[in-house]
Amino acid sequence: MRIAKICLIVAGLLTCLTAWNQTTTNSPYSIYGLGDEGSRAFANQRAMGTAQIAHVDSGYVNFRNPATYASLGKPIFSADVNFDFLNVQAPASSQSFNNAYLSNIALAFPIGKRFGFAAGINPYTQMGYNIVANQYDSVIGNYDFVYQGDGGINQAMGGVSAVLWDTYLDTARRRVNFGQKKYINHRLSIGANVIYYFGFAQTSRAVTNFIDDPAHLSSKMKNKTNVNGAAFDFGLHYRLQMDSLSFLSVAGYYQPSLDISAKNLQVSYSYFPNNDVENIRDTVTSTEIDGQITFPSSMGGGISLELERRWTINMDYRMTNWSELKLFDTPQNLKNRTDMAFGLQYVPKHNAERQLLAVIRYRAGVRFSQTRLEVNNQQLQEYTVSLGLGLPILKSVSRSSLNVGIDFGQRGNNLSTGVNEQFTRVYFGVAFSPLAKQDEWFNPRKYE
């Protein structure tokens, strides 16, 4: 039985990795830099507005703050599926797109009572756009400028966490209490992730579709950047148990700016278009260079309040310094992104065994962002409202859950000369975790 579960997890990981290079966005704003910023939040955290820095739950992985890994209660395997619906509104037109793709995956487990480990993969940036601009020339007539982009940078990470100070564990080890109530517990943890970035961002510009002169050669310039390099981040987490069922957590994380190895290939050529096939006539230039990309630093802090194991209230502030982004020593003229996120979770009765409605986790959240983009001297804003549920799976024998959620949001300032996006994102996540002793994954059985 144990072998079958491990094989199932491995098969799931391979399936996710096989499908990782799929289209995940159609936003014209992904044309800037390396693409739109991805998310480390799983479905349960996204449904709370991605407010997660200080939140700990022994049944879920929190990639945003590696210091939380030490609070894991059991081994966990998590994976998400996303369905995105995007409506792009320009001054003279609008288009709708939809994408379905696999997202964050993770495997995590505790190591003793003071350590935890987590590893997984999630998107760092996402690129995907196709912009057509009609032009007219008095000599050659009508033609199109076509701007296209695809790809994205992924991040595979592995991290460890350690408890530096835990008054309850220390008191229990010494078998003394110092006159304190047993439920008063201070817990301080630290953690760090090693992050490996990989993937590509490919853009192209073409002059094509010569309607009035079909014999005219089209031309295209492609620019492909491949990224392969390592970085790190670290976090700090403090948790105070105020009474037997209530907790207050304060946490923060920091990721420094680092130079990551990259390779850039630029090709320009002329061709005859034949439906979706490019019959290349001549390659004009082809250059390849090795260099570095300066990735931006990121930091954030959060507060989480848990009351009577029913209510959870989270608040986050995060900043990513996208102004530091340089592609082969060339600044990208981006702004620093800031996010304010608020999340709420309610569980009617956390310890109910056979009352399904009583143990469902009801979630809601909001997020306000000043994005990295500036149009007409105004930094673009993004608003998101989130709703979701956490449904237990076989609660009597496991801590596994199915998490569903939906985001409603908008990016843009309703500028008369800009592009506004309205999006709906539906996501499903599973978190497999054993509960009963007979369902342990990593403990060898004494008897078969």
Helices and strands as residue ranges (DSSP letters): H 2-18, G 28-31, E 36-37, H 43-46, G 66-71, E 76-89, E 94-111, E 115-123, E 125-137, E 141-166, H 167-174, E 185-208, E 218-243, E 246-255, E 258-274, E 277-295, E 298-307, E 311-320, G 322-324, E 326-327, E 330-331, E 337-346, H 356-359, E 361-375, E 378-392, E 401-411, E 420-432, G 437-439
